[in-house]
Structure formats: structure tokens, C-alpha cells
Amino acid sequence: MSYNPFLAKPKKIESTIMSFKMLSPKPYDKNEVDPYTRVRCILMNGTEYEAVWSKHHLNRHCGDNDIRRAVGFIRNCEQQQQKLISNLKPADENILQTTLGYEQLAVDLTAILAQRQTNKFVKDALDFALLEDFDHLYRYANLLESDMGEHAENYIGSYTEIMPGRPTVAHHRHPYDNIKKPISNMSADPITKCDVSIITTAEQQTMNYYMNLGAFYKHQKGREIYTEIAMVEEEHVSQYGSLIDPTMSMLDDLLMHEYIESYLYYSMYNDETDKHIKQIWEMLFEQELSHLHATLDLVRKYENKDWYDVIPGGDYPELISFAPQKEYIRQILANTVCNTSLYEDYVSVTKLPSNANFFDYQKRTIKDVETMPSHIVIEDHIKNFNSDYRLQDKEHPVKALRDRKSDNINIGRMGS
């Protein structure tokens, strides 16, 4: 059933202010929580981070203090929402255990969005980064067993397979190749406009997490793999962020942000299986409706527009519902594992000219591929356990990635 949030009657925005006591809810139990509940918490934490960051950006580039005060009020409320969601993570869930949730989110959310995408260029971008986040999950899962003697399925369940994707050493590309053609907000399908913002937000959150917390890992090898993968997340955020229409006004962009936030809370509420957290999503959705309508008032006052001028139709797209995406991921692996990025396009690495930016950047950043942290993590696991760690339902779809006693460092990286 369709839902148009612009036709809803919101609560007064002053009522969305929460007490400090409300900002410290009961955390989930890391050993009992459904993995997709953890994923939802990570997604919405990142969504609120993006909401706060974008409003600080407006605050620094808008000279009208009445607008800045109105936006500052909403931003303060969203800081509260972010703190509440962040505190759902229990104190005994360590950096690496949480990281598995970040990568599971990246994998399954990307696959979900790719399959519903109507824009070929956006779908290509999603499919491309999907295989890289999938490989990151595999690397971190091997580190988990090596460091803690734990299996990743304790935290991701059986929803997501764990096996090599496009090897991480092949992810390091020249920055020029991470910039893509932006969509047009005037002509793009509503689902495309939503999806490019959602995936940018999710990847931005992962990048921030690795940028800040990777250096707190307990040993140097772990710090180094977070550093390596954090640089890949920079590439992903550059790729996805470049898809967003750069011509929107700041208030139009703000309205789009609030629309997507409310859409995501509505999706999380309808998808959630944990009763306690479902109530939180419902409360935050109601708050977000107030933020959306307060932003609409600014658009009406200062731009002489209405919601249908910015978001035609207004109905939410198909709601996001987390479910295993195994077969789709296997299909993309089988068909595109050798791909790399070339300016606005994606091509097999075997078709790149020898003077391509990709090869130059690889030479500058990788002095000895055998010493790359993402490779060492797998080699160390093989040395200690006689094979790598995987969670597969069946044989790997790529023959070159089936060997469990050797880490492939050539596929997706070497030319013809």
C-alpha cells in the first residue's frame, strides 16, 4: 500500500526533543540479536550521521540566520536520534564484530538496491562495488577467526555467504576512475533518486567508521587492513556521491534528505522483527515526519515551491526489506569479477591499455602485493588453519577463486 508522507499530519516539531534518559535505550544482545536488526541499526545510524553532516554543510554556506536557526533545530533533534541509535550497540560488541555488520549491510543492501534499479549506470555502480564489499566481509571474517577464534556466522547468521569477491588488492584505483555521471533529479525515477542517496549514506558511514576506529585495533596487522579497506571506502563514497544530482538547491537537497530519512524509518519499522527496536523505529519515524514538514515549510517560504516540485508523486518507493541475496551476488561474481573502473565506465581489466591510470596507481601504491594487509590476513589464516575461512552454500561460482589454500592476487588486477 502506497504512503505519501507529505499528506500525513505530523506532530509539532517541539515535541520531537528527547530527554537525555531517552538517548540511552536498552542495547540489543550481540549473541541473540537477529543479524538484520544489527544491520538496520547500522544503516539508520549512518542515515542520521548524513543528516547531521549535510545540515552542518548548509549552516556553513547559507547566510540567512532564520534558515540556519530552523535547520539548526532539526539538526539538534537528529543528533539526538543518532545518539539513541548508536547506543543500541552493546558495549561488549568489539570493533571487529561490529565491522562484520557494516560489511553485511553493504553487501545485502547494495544487492537489494541493484535489483530494483531502473538506471543502468546506477545499477552498474552498485554491482561493481558489491563485489568489493563482499570481499571485505571475507577478509574481516578470516581476521575474526584468526584473532578471536570465532566464526563470523555467529554475527551474520546464514543470511550472507562468506567467500572471496573481487580481491581487495584489485580495488585500489586512480581517483579519476571513481567519478561517475550524475543523475538528474528532474528526470530520474524516484527510486533512482532515493537509491543513490541511500547507498552514499551507507558507504559514508562505513568509511567514517574505518577512518576513525581502525587505528584503535589491538595489533598492527589489524590496523593495516582497516587502513587498506578504508581507502577503498573512500573510492566507494566518491563513486556513489558523484551520482547525486549536483544542481539541486540546498533547500531542495534538504527536503530530499528528510524524505529519504522518513522513508528509511518507515521501511525499518515495517521490516523489524525485534519488538523493542520496532517501537524505536516507529517513534523516530513520527519524529522524522515533523522534520520533513518543517523543511517543506522552508522550501515553500524561501523557494516558492511545494513538495511535488521537488519530489513528484510523493509516494514512498518499494520499502526496503532485508533478506538473503545469495544467488544474485553469485551471478554478479560470475559475470563481472574481472571488472575495473575506467572514468564513467566499467570494463574488464584485461581490456585496459597498458598505460591506463589503473596500472599506474597500482604501481605507486602497491610496492609488493605479497605484503598487502588484505592478502596477509588470508595467508596467515591458511598457515594457521590449513585453509581460509568460508561460509558457502555451494561451490564458488568463479573457478579461479575456489582454491582455499591460496589467496588469488591477480584476478581483477592484472591486464592481458
Helices and strands as residue ranges (DSSP letters): G 5-7, G 13-16, G 20-23, H 35-61, H 65-86, H 95-116, H 120-148, H 153-156, G 168-170, G 175-178, H 190-213, G 214-216, H 220-241, H 250-271, H 275-303, H 307-310, H 326-336, E 339-342, E 345-348, G 349-351, H 357-365, G 369-371, H 373-385, G 399-401
